[in-house]
């Protein structure tokens, strides 16, 4: 186990308000993103961090955003928070320091019994992200090598009985457990009172055993399948990554009892404007609604248009669930770079190509921007996320371009690099600048 450098601990706190507590995990998921990595990846694991270390990190946590445990935005491997021997002391410490801040915990549920759920309820304003993956204990054991599968499945009911808000997540493995298991798990979580359900497309690298790989086209098949059962689930169900075909601000779902629900918004509504400002995208609409305070939204439902008032208190969630597409700030940053340099090579993940093309379709800078998809050859397999691209991938993609030194500017996604400008293998983006003799910017 290689202890992460301190800067990564603080980067977690700065970038995501994330509090790392442990990288230890008590299950062995066949779809775990760390099981089949290529050699050369610079990732770090930490054993249970001491109370003193956690207390020191709390100094860098903001009370203005929810505090996240069990997730990662850096190269620190996330573990199962409830394996930490002092997790309750940590949670009590957080509550003492941040009495009014929401605490979000991602867990696989194996150690969540009725008594633990009651403890969480007593903390107040705790939100659980339950990685259930299958509501069938036998199927969950197969997927996750979980010896406590029955308790994990029952964790959803324990949370509901204790009044703890929770969201369910499922890594879709229909090629292993079948589509019916996915359907039953969605309905089980909905029955137990989850607020939302996230269904993740699994990823596999070139090192993944053949029997775990899925056929091409499963992403679209998964999206279509979830769309076919979404109405029956009665809670918002999303597919991640989403399949984006347009930038209309389509509502994926509405959480029951929230301001958006009380205002009468429904799944498949299209938000046209918020307080008179036309919506550029789903992200734009979502962010305008969640800014706080009452907002007036113009809605299109089927062929009818009408207005609704969403009365949101400060710090309260609207209850609108949407797929992620693109923020107008991202487009503005690309356009600003194009205005500065006049000739951009915009290197992006294969998942982001169509979204960027739609966003730039009417841009006055469109003619000076060349969108370049970058295949993730380092990981291989089905891996396509921008955050897992490496310098070697960018070199390969740029090597196929006609680059005019001193004129063309390469733009690479910031999510692929840490605060030092280095990728997952420790290589700097500046290597691109040296190799191709042209300016490179992170965006």
N, C-alpha and C positions, 0 to 999 in steps of 0.2 A: 504494500500500500504506500503510494507516494503522496506525501502531504502537500496540499496545494500552497503555492506562494501566497503571502499575505495580500498582495495586490488583487488576486482573484476573489478573495473573501470580500474585500471592500468594493470591488467592481460589482459583485453580486448585489450588495446593498445599494450601491449608487444606481445601477441600471434597472434593477427589478424590484427593489425593496425586499430582496430575498435574504433570508437568514439561514445559511448553511448550518446543519446540526450534525449530520452523519451521512456517509456514503454506504453504510452497511445495509444490506437488503436480506430479507428472510425468505424470499422465493427465487425461483430461477426461470423467468419467463422465456419461452422459446423465441419470442419476438423482441427481446430486450435489445435496445439499440447499441449496447456495448459488447454484445456477445461475439459479433463477427466483424469487428473493425480490422482494417488493414494495419500492418505494422507501420510505426512511425507517427501514430496519433499521440499528441501530447495532452493526455487527460490525467486528472488527479483524483485521488480518493482520500477521504478523511475518516478516521475512526470517530467515535462519539466525541464531539468537542466538549471541553470542560465548561463548567458554568462561568468561569472567569473569562474564557475566550468568547463565549456567547455574549456575556455582558459587555465586553469591549466592542463587539460588532454592533450591538444595539445603539451605540453612539452615532452610527452612520445610517441608521434606519429613520425614515421620515414618518411622522405621525399622520401625514396628510394622505397617504395611500395605504391600502391594506398590506399587512405584513405576510409574506409568503414563506411557507416552509414545505420542503419536499419537491421543489422545482429547481431548475438551473437555467441560467442564461450565459454561463461561462463554461469552462472546461472541467469544472468540479462535478463529479458524478453524483447525481441525486440518489438518496437511499430511502429507506422506510423510516419515517420520523419516530414511530412508536417503538422501534427497537432501541432507541436511546434510553439508557437506564434512568436518566433524569429529565425525561421529556415533560413531566408534569411540573417540575420546578422551573424549567425553561418557560413553559407557557404561563405560569404564575408570575414569573419575572417580567415577561412581555406585558402582561396585563397591568402589572404594577407601574411600569414605565409608560405604557400607552393605554390608559383606561378607556379611551373612546375610539380606538382603532380596531378595525376588523382584522381578524387573524384567519388566513387561509392555509389549510393543511391538505396536501396531497398524500393519500395513503392507499395501500392495497387492501386494507380492511381486515387483515388476519388478526390483528390485536385490538380490534374495536368490538368490545362487548358492551352489554347494557350499562355496567358500572362506569366504564370509560366514557361512554356517550353522555352519561349523567354528569360526569366531571366537566366535559366540554361545554355542556349546556350551562353549567354554573359559571363558567368564565364569561359568558355573554358575548354575542356577536362573533361567533366562530362559524366559518364556512368550510365544509369538507368537500374535497374532490376525491371521490371514491373510484379507484381503478378496479372495477369489478371484472370486466372482460367476459365473464360467463356467469349466468345465474344457476347453471347446472354444476353442482360440486364436482362430479366426475370429469366434466369437460374442463372446468377450471384447473383441476389437478393436472390434467394432461397439458394444458397451455402453460401453466405457471409453476409446475412442480410444487404445488401448495399442499402441505400436509394439514392445513387448517382451513380447507376450502369451505366447509359447512359454516364455520364461524364468520368467514369473510362474506359469504352470501347473506347471512343473517344480519350483518353489520348495517345494511340499508334499513332494515326494520328497526334496529336499535336506535339509529339516528333519528328516524321519523318519530318513534315513540318518545324520545327525549326532547323533541322539538328543535333539533339541530339542523340548520339549513345545509343541504348537500346537493352536489351535482354528480351525476354518474358519467363514467367514461368506459369505452369499449374499444379495444384494438380488434378490428374486424379480421377474423381468420376463417372465413367460410370454406376455404379450401382444406381446412383441417377439421373444423367442427360442423360445417354445413350452415346454410343460410337460416334454417329454422332455429338454430341455437342463438344466432344474432337477433332474430325477431323476438324470441322468448325473453332474452336478456333486456332488450329495449322495453318490452311491456312490463317485465318484473320491476325494473327501476321506476317506471312511470307509476305503477301500482303502489310502490313504496313511498311515493311522494317526492321524488327528486325534482329539482327545479328545472334542470336541463339535462340533456344527454349529448355527449360528444362521441362520435364514432370516428376512430382514426384509421386511415389507410396504413397498414404496416409497411415497413421498408425492409429491403434485403440488399446486402452487398454481394460482391462477386465471391465472397468467402462463405456465404450462407449455404447450408446443405440444400440440395435440389428439392427435397420433399417439402421444404418450408417456403419455397418460392411460389409466387402466383403467376398466372398467365397474363400477358399484355391485355389491357382493356378492363382490368378489374376496377380501376379507379372510377371509370364511368359507370360500370355495372353496379358498384357499391352506391354511388350517388343516386342512380335510378331506383335501386332497391329501397333505400332509405326514404326517398320521395314517395314511394308507393305505400309505405306504412306510417308515414309521418302523421297523417290526420288521425289514425287510430290510436296513436300513442298519447295524445292529449297533452303532451309537454313538448317544448322545443327540442328538436333533434337536429344536430348539425353533423356534417361530414368534414373532416379535416385531413388534408387540405381540401377546400371546396372546389367544385368545378364551376368556374366563372365564365358565363357566356355573354354577359353584358354588364354595364355598370349601373343599372337601375337599382334604386335603393329598396330592394325587395325584402320584406320582413320574413325571416325564416320561422319565427315563432314568438309567442308572447308568454311570459311567465305569469302564472295565475296570481291574482291579488295585487298586482303591481300597478303603478300609475297608468302605464300604457293599457293594461287590461281594463282598468276602470274607465279609461277614456274611450274604450270600444274598438281599439285596434285589433286586427286579426292577422293570422298567418296568411302570407301571400299578398297582403296590402303593399302598395308601392308608395313610399314617402316622396312626394314631389318637391316640397319645400318645408322649411322650418323657420317660423317667424319671418316669412317673406323671402328668405334666401333659398334659391333653387339648389337642389341637391346634386352634387357632382357624382357621388358614388355612395355605396353603402357605408363606408367608413366615415365619409363626410356627414351623412345624415345622422348616423349613430352618435358621433361626437357632438354635433350641434344639439341633439336632444338631451344628451347627458350633462350638458354644461351646468345644469342646475336651475331651479326656479320654473315657473310655469312657461310652457312653450305652446305655440299654435302650429300644428302641422297640417299640411294639405295632403290628403290621401287620395290615391286612385285605387278603387276596388272594382275589379272587372272593368266595365266601361263608365263607371260613375266616379265623380270626383266630389269630395266633401272635406270639411275642416273638422279638426278635433283638438281639444285643449288637454294637454297632458300636464297635470299638476304635480311637479316633482319638488320635493323638499331638498334643501342643500345636503349633499352627500348621499342622497337616496338614488338607487338604481331605477332606471325608467322601466325595466322589464322587457325591453325590446331585444330580441336576439337576431343577429344578422351574420351572414358570411363575411369574411374579411376579403376586401378587394384591394383598394388603393386609396391612400389619403391624398387630398389635394396638395398638401404640403410637399409630398414626394414629387408630384408633378411639377410644382413650382420650383423645387430645387433643381430638377433636371433642366427645366426651361432656363433657369438662371445660369446654369453651367453652359448651356448651349449659347446663350447670349454673350457670355464672356469669351468663349473659345471658337464658336462658329462651326466646329466640326467635331462631333462627338461619336465615339464608339461606346455604346452603352452595353456593357457586358452584364448579363443577368441569368438567373436560373431558367431552365426550360419551363418551369411552372409559372414564371412571371412574364413570359414573352407576350402572350395574348392580352393580358391585363394592361401591360405597358402600351401595346399597340392601340388598344381601345382608348386609353387615357390620352395618348398623344395624337389621336386621329385628327382633331381639330386645332391642334396647337400651331401657332404661327412659326414655331421653331422646328416643326416636324421634318422639314427637308434637310436639316443639318444634323439630324440624330439618326444614327444607324444602330438599331437594336440587334444585339448579337447573343443568341442563346449559347449557354455554356454547359456542355455535358459534364456530369460528375464522373469522370473516368477514374479518379483516385479511389472512390468507394465502389463504383460500378453498380451492377444490379439495377434496382429500381430507385436508387437514391437520386433525388432531384432538387432537394431544398437548397436555397441560396446559402444558408448558414453552414452547410457542409461542403461548399466549394473550397478548393485549395488553389494556391498559387500555380501549381502544376496544371490544373484545369484551365485557369485563365491563360496561361502561356500557350497551351494547346489550341484554345479557341482563337486567341489573337494571332497565332502563327499562321492561321488560314486567311487572315485579312490582309488587304493592301493598306499598310500604314505609312503615311507620309510623316517622316520624322520632323518634329518641331511644329507641325500643323494639326495633326489629329491628336485628340485627347481621349485617353481611355478612362471610363468611369466604371468602378467596381463596387459591388454592394458592401456596405459597412458591416452587415451582419456576419460576413465571412471572416471578420478580423477582430482581434481583441483591442484593448485600449492602446497597445503598443504598435498596432498595425500589423500584427502577425497572425497567420492562419493556424489551423489545427495542427499543422506539422511544424510550426515554429518559423516558417518562412515569411519574410516581409513583403508587402505589396510593392515596395520600392524596387524589388527585383524586376518587376515588369517594366518599370521606368528605365532601368539600366539595360535590359535586354532589347527593348524596342526603340530606345532613344527618343521617347516622347513623354509628355506629362501624363501622370496617372493621378486620379482623384478618387477618394472614397466617398460614397454617397449612401 
